[in-house]
Amino acid sequence: MGVMRIIDATGDTILEWAPDDLLAVARAEAVFDDLRARRQLAFVRRAGESAHDAERVASFDPGAEEIIWVRPIAGG
């Protein structure tokens, strides 16, 4: 089971899919592509890893256990 967590101003939205459910995978990939087009940042965290070990990704992986989306933060 894959989980996509979208952390934004509205809170923490969760989208789940089973890798063998082609319709759910297509929906999750469409959400991934939409968020990437809006310049959000995606990170994949694998089983047993901490949030500090998450790896930034640029494409959807239906086999990913957890994808976390965050907004970029401007600094100065």
PDB file with SEQRES, HELIX, SHEET and CRYST1 records, atoms N, CA, C and O in Angstrom:
SEQRES   1 A   76  MET GLY VAL MET ARG ILE ILE ASP ALA THR GLY ASP THR          
SEQRES   2 A   76  ILE LEU GLU TRP ALA PRO ASP ASP LEU LEU ALA VAL ALA          
SEQRES   3 A   76  ARG ALA GLU ALA VAL PHE ASP ASP LEU ARG ALA ARG ARG          
SEQRES   4 A   76  GLN LEU ALA PHE VAL ARG ARG ALA GLY GLU SER ALA HIS          
SEQRES   5 A   76  ASP ALA GLU ARG VAL ALA SER PHE ASP PRO GLY ALA GLU          
SEQRES   6 A   76  GLU ILE ILE TRP VAL ARG PRO ILE ALA GLY GLY                  
HELIX    1 AA1 LEU A   22  ALA A   37  1                                  16    
HELIX    2 AA2 ALA A   51  ASP A   53  5                                   3    
SHEET    1 AA1 5 GLY A  11  TRP A  17  0                                        
SHEET    2 AA1 5 GLY A   2  ASP A   8 -1                                        
SHEET    3 AA1 5 GLU A  66  VAL A  70  1                                        
SHEET    4 AA1 5 LEU A  41  ARG A  45 -1                                        
SHEET    5 AA1 5 GLU A  55  VAL A  57 -1                                        
CRYST1    1.000    1.000    1.000  90.00  90.00  90.00 P 1           1          
ATOM      1  N   MET A   1       0.841  -1.176   0.000  1.00  0.00           N  
ATOM      2  CA  MET A   1       0.000   0.000   0.000  1.00  0.00           C  
ATOM      3  C   MET A   1       0.886   1.239   0.000  1.00  0.00           C  
ATOM      4  O   MET A   1       1.795   1.354   0.822  1.00  0.00           O  
ATOM      5  N   GLY A   2       0.626   2.157  -0.911  1.00  0.00           N  
ATOM      6  CA  GLY A   2       1.341   3.409  -0.965  1.00  0.00           C  
ATOM      7  C   GLY A   2       0.525   4.521  -0.334  1.00  0.00           C  
ATOM      8  O   GLY A   2      -0.706   4.504  -0.357  1.00  0.00           O  
ATOM      9  N   VAL A   3       1.230   5.483   0.225  1.00  0.00           N  
ATOM     10  CA  VAL A   3       0.584   6.627   0.871  1.00  0.00           C  
ATOM     11  C   VAL A   3       1.259   7.900   0.392  1.00  0.00           C  
ATOM     12  O   VAL A   3       2.486   8.000   0.365  1.00  0.00           O  
ATOM     13  N   MET A   4       0.436   8.872   0.013  1.00  0.00           N  
ATOM     14  CA  MET A   4       0.950  10.186  -0.338  1.00  0.00           C  
ATOM     15  C   MET A   4       0.393  11.162   0.691  1.00  0.00           C  
ATOM     16  O   MET A   4      -0.820  11.267   0.872  1.00  0.00           O  
ATOM     17  N   ARG A   5       1.298  11.876   1.363  1.00  0.00           N  
ATOM     18  CA  ARG A   5       0.892  12.873   2.366  1.00  0.00           C  
ATOM     19  C   ARG A   5       1.181  14.248   1.799  1.00  0.00           C  
ATOM     20  O   ARG A   5       2.315  14.562   1.436  1.00  0.00           O  
ATOM     21  N   ILE A   6       0.149  15.056   1.730  1.00  0.00           N  
ATOM     22  CA  ILE A   6       0.275  16.406   1.186  1.00  0.00           C  
ATOM     23  C   ILE A   6       0.136  17.372   2.354  1.00  0.00           C  
ATOM     24  O   ILE A   6      -0.951  17.550   2.903  1.00  0.00           O  
ATOM     25  N   ILE A   7       1.240  17.985   2.721  1.00  0.00           N  
ATOM     26  CA  ILE A   7       1.272  18.886   3.866  1.00  0.00           C  
ATOM     27  C   ILE A   7       1.240  20.317   3.324  1.00  0.00           C  
ATOM     28  O   ILE A   7       2.170  20.769   2.656  1.00  0.00           O  
ATOM     29  N   ASP A   8       0.144  21.014   3.631  1.00  0.00           N  
ATOM     30  CA  ASP A   8      -0.002  22.387   3.150  1.00  0.00           C  
ATOM     31  C   ASP A   8      -0.816  23.199   4.157  1.00  0.00           C  
ATOM     32  O   ASP A   8      -1.006  22.774   5.297  1.00  0.00           O  
ATOM     33  N   ALA A   9      -1.286  24.351   3.737  1.00  0.00           N  
ATOM     34  CA  ALA A   9      -2.011  25.252   4.639  1.00  0.00           C  
ATOM     35  C   ALA A   9      -3.320  24.657   5.144  1.00  0.00           C  
ATOM     36  O   ALA A   9      -3.840  25.092   6.172  1.00  0.00           O  
ATOM     37  N   THR A  10      -3.859  23.665   4.431  1.00  0.00           N  
ATOM     38  CA  THR A  10      -5.114  23.051   4.863  1.00  0.00           C  
ATOM     39  C   THR A  10      -4.893  21.898   5.833  1.00  0.00           C  
ATOM     40  O   THR A  10      -5.851  21.372   6.400  1.00  0.00           O  
ATOM     41  N   GLY A  11      -3.650  21.506   6.026  1.00  0.00           N  
ATOM     42  CA  GLY A  11      -3.334  20.414   6.947  1.00  0.00           C  
ATOM     43  C   GLY A  11      -2.557  19.310   6.273  1.00  0.00           C  
ATOM     44  O   GLY A  11      -1.718  19.564   5.409  1.00  0.00           O  
ATOM     45  N   ASP A  12      -2.838  18.082   6.672  1.00  0.00           N  
ATOM     46  CA  ASP A  12      -2.130  16.896   6.186  1.00  0.00           C  
ATOM     47  C   ASP A  12      -3.156  15.999   5.489  1.00  0.00           C  
ATOM     48  O   ASP A  12      -3.905  15.271   6.140  1.00  0.00           O  
ATOM     49  N   THR A  13      -3.178  16.066   4.141  1.00  0.00           N  
ATOM     50  CA  THR A  13      -4.106  15.270   3.356  1.00  0.00           C  
ATOM     51  C   THR A  13      -3.429  13.955   2.974  1.00  0.00           C  
ATOM     52  O   THR A  13      -2.261  13.947   2.584  1.00  0.00           O  
ATOM     53  N   ILE A  14      -4.154  12.852   3.085  1.00  0.00           N  
ATOM     54  CA  ILE A  14      -3.589  11.533   2.795  1.00  0.00           C  
ATOM     55  C   ILE A  14      -4.314  10.913   1.602  1.00  0.00           C  
ATOM     56  O   ILE A  14      -5.544  10.897   1.545  1.00  0.00           O  
ATOM     57  N   LEU A  15      -3.531  10.406   0.656  1.00  0.00           N  
ATOM     58  CA  LEU A  15      -4.042   9.690  -0.501  1.00  0.00           C  
ATOM     59  C   LEU A  15      -3.360   8.319  -0.510  1.00  0.00           C  
ATOM     60  O   LEU A  15      -2.133   8.238  -0.448  1.00  0.00           O  
ATOM     61  N   GLU A  16      -4.142   7.248  -0.587  1.00  0.00           N  
ATOM     62  CA  GLU A  16      -3.583   5.897  -0.570  1.00  0.00           C  
ATOM     63  C   GLU A  16      -3.881   5.174  -1.883  1.00  0.00           C  
ATOM     64  O   GLU A  16      -4.873   5.464  -2.552  1.00  0.00           O  
ATOM     65  N   TRP A  17      -3.010   4.230  -2.240  1.00  0.00           N  
ATOM     66  CA  TRP A  17      -3.228   3.398  -3.417  1.00  0.00           C  
ATOM     67  C   TRP A  17      -2.558   2.042  -3.199  1.00  0.00           C  
ATOM     68  O   TRP A  17      -1.582   1.921  -2.458  1.00  0.00           O  
ATOM     69  N   ALA A  18      -3.099   1.044  -3.855  1.00  0.00           N  
ATOM     70  CA  ALA A  18      -2.481  -0.286  -3.884  1.00  0.00           C  
ATOM     71  C   ALA A  18      -1.748  -0.401  -5.217  1.00  0.00           C  
ATOM     72  O   ALA A  18      -2.325  -0.074  -6.254  1.00  0.00           O  
ATOM     73  N   PRO A  19      -0.509  -0.849  -5.223  1.00  0.00           N  
ATOM     74  CA  PRO A  19       0.259  -0.921  -6.468  1.00  0.00           C  
ATOM     75  C   PRO A  19      -0.407  -1.753  -7.571  1.00  0.00           C  
ATOM     76  O   PRO A  19      -0.133  -1.545  -8.753  1.00  0.00           O  
ATOM     77  N   ASP A  20      -1.273  -2.688  -7.192  1.00  0.00           N  
ATOM     78  CA  ASP A  20      -1.942  -3.518  -8.196  1.00  0.00           C  
ATOM     79  C   ASP A  20      -3.296  -2.952  -8.635  1.00  0.00           C  
ATOM     80  O   ASP A  20      -3.964  -3.553  -9.476  1.00  0.00           O  
ATOM     81  N   ASP A  21      -3.710  -1.816  -8.086  1.00  0.00           N  
ATOM     82  CA  ASP A  21      -4.963  -1.155  -8.461  1.00  0.00           C  
ATOM     83  C   ASP A  21      -4.630  -0.055  -9.471  1.00  0.00           C  
ATOM     84  O   ASP A  21      -4.270   1.061  -9.095  1.00  0.00           O  
ATOM     85  N   LEU A  22      -4.755  -0.385 -10.748  1.00  0.00           N  
ATOM     86  CA  LEU A  22      -4.318   0.537 -11.802  1.00  0.00           C  
ATOM     87  C   LEU A  22      -5.043   1.876 -11.776  1.00  0.00           C  
ATOM     88  O   LEU A  22      -4.437   2.908 -12.063  1.00  0.00           O  
ATOM     89  N   LEU A  23      -6.322   1.878 -11.440  1.00  0.00           N  
ATOM     90  CA  LEU A  23      -7.075   3.136 -11.371  1.00  0.00           C  
ATOM     91  C   LEU A  23      -6.565   4.010 -10.226  1.00  0.00           C  
ATOM     92  O   LEU A  23      -6.382   5.215 -10.402  1.00  0.00           O  
ATOM     93  N   ALA A  24      -6.336   3.418  -9.065  1.00  0.00           N  
ATOM     94  CA  ALA A  24      -5.826   4.175  -7.920  1.00  0.00           C  
ATOM     95  C   ALA A  24      -4.413   4.695  -8.196  1.00  0.00           C  
ATOM     96  O   ALA A  24      -4.074   5.811  -7.802  1.00  0.00           O  
ATOM     97  N   VAL A  25      -3.594   3.892  -8.868  1.00  0.00           N  
ATOM     98  CA  VAL A  25      -2.239   4.331  -9.223  1.00  0.00           C  
ATOM     99  C   VAL A  25      -2.311   5.509 -10.191  1.00  0.00           C  
ATOM    100  O   VAL A  25      -1.561   6.474 -10.046  1.00  0.00           O  
ATOM    101  N   ALA A  26      -3.204   5.440 -11.172  1.00  0.00           N  
ATOM    102  CA  ALA A  26      -3.353   6.533 -12.141  1.00  0.00           C  
ATOM    103  C   ALA A  26      -3.798   7.818 -11.443  1.00  0.00           C  
ATOM    104  O   ALA A  26      -3.312   8.901 -11.768  1.00  0.00           O  
ATOM    105  N   ARG A  27      -4.719   7.701 -10.487  1.00  0.00           N  
ATOM    106  CA  ARG A  27      -5.160   8.887  -9.727  1.00  0.00           C  
ATOM    107  C   ARG A  27      -4.004   9.474  -8.921  1.00  0.00           C  
ATOM    108  O   ARG A  27      -3.800  10.688  -8.911  1.00  0.00           O  
ATOM    109  N   ALA A  28      -3.260   8.621  -8.258  1.00  0.00           N  
ATOM    110  CA  ALA A  28      -2.131   9.089  -7.444  1.00  0.00           C  
ATOM    111  C   ALA A  28      -1.079   9.752  -8.331  1.00  0.00           C  
ATOM    112  O   ALA A  28      -0.512  10.780  -7.962  1.00  0.00           O  
ATOM    113  N   GLU A  29      -0.821   9.163  -9.498  1.00  0.00           N  
ATOM    114  CA  GLU A  29       0.161   9.753 -10.415  1.00  0.00           C  
ATOM    115  C   GLU A  29      -0.316  11.112 -10.925  1.00  0.00           C  
ATOM    116  O   GLU A  29       0.489  12.030 -11.081  1.00  0.00           O  
ATOM    117  N   ALA A  30      -1.616  11.248 -11.185  1.00  0.00           N  
ATOM    118  CA  ALA A  30      -2.166  12.530 -11.630  1.00  0.00           C  
ATOM    119  C   ALA A  30      -2.010  13.589 -10.544  1.00  0.00           C  
ATOM    120  O   ALA A  30      -1.666  14.732 -10.845  1.00  0.00           O  
ATOM    121  N   VAL A  31      -2.256  13.228  -9.288  1.00  0.00           N  
ATOM    122  CA  VAL A  31      -2.056  14.158  -8.170  1.00  0.00           C  
ATOM    123  C   VAL A  31      -0.577  14.527  -8.071  1.00  0.00           C  
ATOM    124  O   VAL A  31      -0.239  15.695  -7.882  1.00  0.00           O  
ATOM    125  N   PHE A  32       0.300  13.536  -8.198  1.00  0.00           N  
ATOM    126  CA  PHE A  32       1.742  13.784  -8.153  1.00  0.00           C  
ATOM    127  C   PHE A  32       2.132  14.801  -9.226  1.00  0.00           C  
ATOM    128  O   PHE A  32       2.814  15.785  -8.939  1.00  0.00           O  
ATOM    129  N   ASP A  33       1.695  14.557 -10.464  1.00  0.00           N  
ATOM    130  CA  ASP A  33       2.040  15.452 -11.572  1.00  0.00           C  
ATOM    131  C   ASP A  33       1.501  16.858 -11.354  1.00  0.00           C  
ATOM    132  O   ASP A  33       2.179  17.835 -11.671  1.00  0.00           O  
ATOM    133  N   ASP A  34       0.286  16.974 -10.814  1.00  0.00           N  
ATOM    134  CA  ASP A  34      -0.313  18.279 -10.548  1.00  0.00           C  
ATOM    135  C   ASP A  34       0.498  19.039  -9.490  1.00  0.00           C  
ATOM    136  O   ASP A  34       0.795  20.221  -9.663  1.00  0.00           O  
ATOM    137  N   LEU A  35       0.846  18.365  -8.413  1.00  0.00           N  
ATOM    138  CA  LEU A  35       1.612  19.026  -7.353  1.00  0.00           C  
ATOM    139  C   LEU A  35       3.002  19.418  -7.838  1.00  0.00           C  
ATOM    140  O   LEU A  35       3.510  20.483  -7.486  1.00  0.00           O  
ATOM    141  N   ARG A  36       3.609  18.568  -8.633  1.00  0.00           N  
ATOM    142  CA  ARG A  36       4.938  18.894  -9.177  1.00  0.00           C  
ATOM    143  C   ARG A  36       4.852  20.109 -10.101  1.00  0.00           C  
ATOM    144  O   ARG A  36       5.741  20.960 -10.091  1.00  0.00           O  
ATOM    145  N   ALA A  37       3.781  20.193 -10.901  1.00  0.00           N  
ATOM    146  CA  ALA A  37       3.590  21.342 -11.795  1.00  0.00           C  
ATOM    147  C   ALA A  37       3.413  22.632 -11.001  1.00  0.00           C  
ATOM    148  O   ALA A  37       3.730  23.717 -11.488  1.00  0.00           O  
ATOM    149  N   ARG A  38       2.898  22.504  -9.760  1.00  0.00           N  
ATOM    150  CA  ARG A  38       2.728  23.680  -8.897  1.00  0.00           C  
ATOM    151  C   ARG A  38       3.972  23.926  -8.041  1.00  0.00           C  
ATOM    152  O   ARG A  38       3.932  24.694  -7.080  1.00  0.00           O  
ATOM    153  N   ARG A  39       5.061  23.275  -8.396  1.00  0.00           N  
ATOM    154  CA  ARG A  39       6.383  23.473  -7.777  1.00  0.00           C  
ATOM    155  C   ARG A  39       6.466  23.017  -6.322  1.00  0.00           C  
ATOM    156  O   ARG A  39       7.280  23.524  -5.550  1.00  0.00           O  
ATOM    157  N   GLN A  40       5.613  22.052  -5.953  1.00  0.00           N  
ATOM    158  CA  GLN A  40       5.729  21.447  -4.624  1.00  0.00           C  
ATOM    159  C   GLN A  40       6.931  20.497  -4.646  1.00  0.00           C  
ATOM    160  O   GLN A  40       7.402  20.117  -5.718  1.00  0.00           O  
ATOM    161  N   LEU A  41       7.417  20.121  -3.487  1.00  0.00           N  
ATOM    162  CA  LEU A  41       8.577  19.236  -3.387  1.00  0.00           C  
ATOM    163  C   LEU A  41       8.140  17.880  -2.846  1.00  0.00           C  
ATOM    164  O   LEU A  41       7.452  17.800  -1.828  1.00  0.00           O  
ATOM    165  N   ALA A  42       8.546  16.813  -3.535  1.00  0.00           N  
ATOM    166  CA  ALA A  42       8.180  15.451  -3.136  1.00  0.00           C  
ATOM    167  C   ALA A  42       9.396  14.732  -2.571  1.00  0.00           C  
ATOM    168  O   ALA A  42      10.503  14.830  -3.099  1.00  0.00           O  
ATOM    169  N   PHE A  43       9.159  14.007  -1.483  1.00  0.00           N  
ATOM    170  CA  PHE A  43      10.197  13.195  -0.853  1.00  0.00           C  
ATOM    171  C   PHE A  43       9.647  11.794  -0.620  1.00  0.00           C  
ATOM    172  O   PHE A  43       8.490  11.630  -0.232  1.00  0.00           O  
ATOM    173  N   VAL A  44      10.479  10.788  -0.859  1.00  0.00           N  
ATOM    174  CA  VAL A  44      10.091   9.402  -0.593  1.00  0.00           C  
ATOM    175  C   VAL A  44      10.805   8.937   0.654  1.00  0.00           C  
ATOM    176  O   VAL A  44      12.017   9.098   0.805  1.00  0.00           O  
ATOM    177  N   ARG A  45      10.018   8.353   1.549  1.00  0.00           N  
ATOM    178  CA  ARG A  45      10.589   7.745   2.754  1.00  0.00           C  
ATOM    179  C   ARG A  45      10.302   6.257   2.675  1.00  0.00           C  
ATOM    180  O   ARG A  45       9.155   5.835   2.526  1.00  0.00           O  
ATOM    181  N   ARG A  46      11.344   5.484   2.776  1.00  0.00           N  
ATOM    182  CA  ARG A  46      11.217   4.036   2.698  1.00  0.00           C  
ATOM    183  C   ARG A  46      11.012   3.432   4.087  1.00  0.00           C  
ATOM    184  O   ARG A  46      11.303   4.070   5.099  1.00  0.00           O  
ATOM    185  N   ALA A  47      10.519   2.224   4.126  1.00  0.00           N  
ATOM    186  CA  ALA A  47      10.249   1.530   5.398  1.00  0.00           C  
ATOM    187  C   ALA A  47      11.496   1.511   6.266  1.00  0.00           C  
ATOM    188  O   ALA A  47      12.592   1.208   5.794  1.00  0.00           O  
ATOM    189  N   GLY A  48      11.317   1.837   7.538  1.00  0.00           N  
ATOM    190  CA  GLY A  48      12.423   1.812   8.486  1.00  0.00           C  
ATOM    191  C   GLY A  48      13.284   3.063   8.490  1.00  0.00           C  
ATOM    192  O   GLY A  48      14.174   3.188   9.332  1.00  0.00           O  
ATOM    193  N   GLU A  49      13.045   3.989   7.576  1.00  0.00           N  
ATOM    194  CA  GLU A  49      13.816   5.227   7.529  1.00  0.00           C  
ATOM    195  C   GLU A  49      13.119   6.320   8.327  1.00  0.00           C  
ATOM    196  O   GLU A  49      11.896   6.331   8.469  1.00  0.00           O  
ATOM    197  N   SER A  50      13.923   7.233   8.840  1.00  0.00           N  
ATOM    198  CA  SER A  50      13.348   8.392   9.524  1.00  0.00           C  
ATOM    199  C   SER A  50      13.053   9.475   8.486  1.00  0.00           C  
ATOM    200  O   SER A  50      13.461   9.362   7.330  1.00  0.00           O  
ATOM    201  N   ALA A  51      12.362  10.495   8.894  1.00  0.00           N  
ATOM    202  CA  ALA A  51      12.061  11.608   7.988  1.00  0.00           C  
ATOM    203  C   ALA A  51      13.339  12.274   7.492  1.00  0.00           C  
ATOM    204  O   ALA A  51      13.356  12.835   6.396  1.00  0.00           O  
ATOM    205  N   HIS A  52      14.400  12.221   8.277  1.00  0.00           N  
ATOM    206  CA  HIS A  52      15.679  12.823   7.878  1.00  0.00           C  
ATOM    207  C   HIS A  52      16.336  12.063   6.733  1.00  0.00           C  
ATOM    208  O   HIS A  52      17.200  12.606   6.045  1.00  0.00           O  
ATOM    209  N   ASP A  53      15.935  10.811   6.523  1.00  0.00           N  
ATOM    210  CA  ASP A  53      16.506   9.983   5.463  1.00  0.00           C  
ATOM    211  C   ASP A  53      15.716  10.060   4.166  1.00  0.00           C  
ATOM    212  O   ASP A  53      16.100   9.436   3.176  1.00  0.00           O  
ATOM    213  N   ALA A  54      14.617  10.814   4.148  1.00  0.00           N  
ATOM    214  CA  ALA A  54      13.774  10.905   2.955  1.00  0.00           C  
ATOM    215  C   ALA A  54      14.581  11.465   1.790  1.00  0.00           C  
ATOM    216  O   ALA A  54      15.443  12.327   1.962  1.00  0.00           O  
ATOM    217  N   GLU A  55      14.279  10.954   0.607  1.00  0.00           N  
ATOM    218  CA  GLU A  55      14.999  11.344  -0.605  1.00  0.00           C  
ATOM    219  C   GLU A  55      14.073  12.125  -1.531  1.00  0.00           C  
ATOM    220  O   GLU A  55      12.950  11.696  -1.795  1.00  0.00           O  
ATOM    221  N   ARG A  56      14.541  13.269  -2.022  1.00  0.00           N  
ATOM    222  CA  ARG A  56      13.727  14.066  -2.938  1.00  0.00           C  
ATOM    223  C   ARG A  56      13.598  13.333  -4.268  1.00  0.00           C  
ATOM    224  O   ARG A  56      14.572  12.780  -4.780  1.00  0.00           O  
ATOM    225  N   VAL A  57      12.384  13.334  -4.824  1.00  0.00           N  
ATOM    226  CA  VAL A  57      12.123  12.651  -6.089  1.00  0.00           C  
ATOM    227  C   VAL A  57      11.402  13.581  -7.052  1.00  0.00           C  
ATOM    228  O   VAL A  57      10.734  14.531  -6.641  1.00  0.00           O  
ATOM    229  N   ALA A  58      11.549  13.289  -8.352  1.00  0.00           N  
ATOM    230  CA  ALA A  58      10.926  14.124  -9.373  1.00  0.00           C  
ATOM    231  C   ALA A  58       9.880  13.364 -10.185  1.00  0.00           C  
ATOM    232  O   ALA A  58       9.184  13.957 -11.009  1.00  0.00           O  
ATOM    233  N   SER A  59       9.766  12.057  -9.957  1.00  0.00           N  
ATOM    234  CA  SER A  59       8.767  11.281 -10.695  1.00  0.00           C  
ATOM    235  C   SER A  59       8.056  10.318  -9.753  1.00  0.00           C  
ATOM    236  O   SER A  59       8.597   9.914  -8.723  1.00  0.00           O  
ATOM    237  N   PHE A  60       6.836   9.963 -10.128  1.00  0.00           N  
ATOM    238  CA  PHE A  60       5.991   9.097  -9.318  1.00  0.00           C  
ATOM    239  C   PHE A  60       6.485   7.652  -9.385  1.00  0.00           C  
ATOM    240  O   PHE A  60       6.785   7.137 -10.462  1.00  0.00           O  
ATOM    241  N   ASP A  61       6.564   7.017  -8.238  1.00  0.00           N  
ATOM    242  CA  ASP A  61       6.925   5.606  -8.134  1.00  0.00           C  
ATOM    243  C   ASP A  61       5.764   4.890  -7.454  1.00  0.00           C  
ATOM    244  O   ASP A  61       5.566   5.058  -6.251  1.00  0.00           O  
ATOM    245  N   PRO A  62       4.981   4.088  -8.202  1.00  0.00           N  
ATOM    246  CA  PRO A  62       3.827   3.429  -7.592  1.00  0.00           C  
ATOM    247  C   PRO A  62       4.213   2.422  -6.511  1.00  0.00           C  
ATOM    248  O   PRO A  62       3.368   2.018  -5.713  1.00  0.00           O  
ATOM    249  N   GLY A  63       5.469   2.018  -6.478  1.00  0.00           N  
ATOM    250  CA  GLY A  63       5.936   1.093  -5.450  1.00  0.00           C  
ATOM    251  C   GLY A  63       6.426   1.780  -4.191  1.00  0.00           C  
ATOM    252  O   GLY A  63       6.799   1.112  -3.226  1.00  0.00           O  
ATOM    253  N   ALA A  64       6.430   3.104  -4.187  1.00  0.00           N  
ATOM    254  CA  ALA A  64       6.884   3.849  -3.010  1.00  0.00           C  
ATOM    255  C   ALA A  64       5.918   3.619  -1.858  1.00  0.00           C  
ATOM    256  O   ALA A  64       4.701   3.619  -2.043  1.00  0.00           O  
ATOM    257  N   GLU A  65       6.468   3.424  -0.684  1.00  0.00           N  
ATOM    258  CA  GLU A  65       5.620   3.211   0.492  1.00  0.00           C  
ATOM    259  C   GLU A  65       5.024   4.517   0.987  1.00  0.00           C  
ATOM    260  O   GLU A  65       3.860   4.557   1.385  1.00  0.00           O  
ATOM    261  N   GLU A  66       5.821   5.600   0.966  1.00  0.00           N  
ATOM    262  CA  GLU A  66       5.315   6.897   1.424  1.00  0.00           C  
ATOM    263  C   GLU A  66       5.960   8.023   0.633  1.00  0.00           C  
ATOM    264  O   GLU A  66       7.183   8.099   0.522  1.00  0.00           O  
ATOM    265  N   ILE A  67       5.122   8.897   0.084  1.00  0.00           N  
ATOM    266  CA  ILE A  67       5.577  10.105  -0.593  1.00  0.00           C  
ATOM    267  C   ILE A  67       5.041  11.275   0.223  1.00  0.00           C  
ATOM    268  O   ILE A  67       3.850  11.350   0.522  1.00  0.00           O  
ATOM    269  N   ILE A  68       5.932  12.174   0.570  1.00  0.00           N  
ATOM    270  CA  ILE A  68       5.566  13.336   1.372  1.00  0.00           C  
ATOM    271  C   ILE A  68       5.764  14.589   0.532  1.00  0.00           C  
ATOM    272  O   ILE A  68       6.833  14.804  -0.039  1.00  0.00           O  
ATOM    273  N   TRP A  69       4.719  15.418   0.462  1.00  0.00           N  
ATOM    274  CA  TRP A  69       4.771  16.665  -0.293  1.00  0.00           C  
ATOM    275  C   TRP A  69       4.851  17.852   0.666  1.00  0.00           C  
ATOM    276  O   TRP A  69       4.125  17.912   1.659  1.00  0.00           O  
ATOM    277  N   VAL A  70       5.734  18.783   0.358  1.00  0.00           N  
ATOM    278  CA  VAL A  70       5.832  20.013   1.130  1.00  0.00           C  
ATOM    279  C   VAL A  70       5.981  21.184   0.171  1.00  0.00           C  
ATOM    280  O   VAL A  70       6.414  21.026  -0.971  1.00  0.00           O  
ATOM    281  N   ARG A  71       5.614  22.355   0.658  1.00  0.00           N  
ATOM    282  CA  ARG A  71       5.801  23.574  -0.126  1.00  0.00           C  
ATOM    283  C   ARG A  71       7.235  24.043   0.048  1.00  0.00           C  
ATOM    284  O   ARG A  71       7.811  23.900   1.126  1.00  0.00           O  
ATOM    285  N   PRO A  72       7.812  24.602  -1.006  1.00  0.00           N  
ATOM    286  CA  PRO A  72       9.158  25.163  -0.848  1.00  0.00           C  
ATOM    287  C   PRO A  72       9.104  26.369   0.087  1.00  0.00           C  
ATOM    288  O   PRO A  72       8.104  27.085   0.133  1.00  0.00           O  
ATOM    289  N   ILE A  73      10.159  26.579   0.810  1.00  0.00           N  
ATOM    290  CA  ILE A  73      10.229  27.691   1.753  1.00  0.00           C  
ATOM    291  C   ILE A  73      11.256  28.691   1.221  1.00  0.00           C  
ATOM    292  O   ILE A  73      12.394  28.330   0.920  1.00  0.00           O  
ATOM    293  N   ALA A  74      10.838  29.942   1.111  1.00  0.00           N  
ATOM    294  CA  ALA A  74      11.740  30.990   0.651  1.00  0.00           C  
ATOM    295  C   ALA A  74      12.551  31.498   1.820  1.00  0.00           C  
ATOM    296  O   ALA A  74      12.030  31.704   2.917  1.00  0.00           O  
ATOM    297  N   GLY A  75      13.797  31.692   1.579  1.00  0.00           N  
ATOM    298  CA  GLY A  75      14.663  32.203   2.639  1.00  0.00           C  
ATOM    299  C   GLY A  75      15.375  33.460   2.177  1.00  0.00           C  
ATOM    300  O   GLY A  75      15.322  33.838   1.006  1.00  0.00           O  
ATOM    301  N   GLY A  76      16.016  34.071   3.090  1.00  0.00           N  
ATOM    302  CA  GLY A  76      16.682  35.294   2.690  1.00  0.00           C  
ATOM    303  C   GLY A  76      17.885  35.592   3.521  1.00  0.00           C  
ATOM    304  O   GLY A  76      18.555  36.601   3.298  1.00  0.00           O  
TER     305      GLY A  76                                                      
END                                                                             
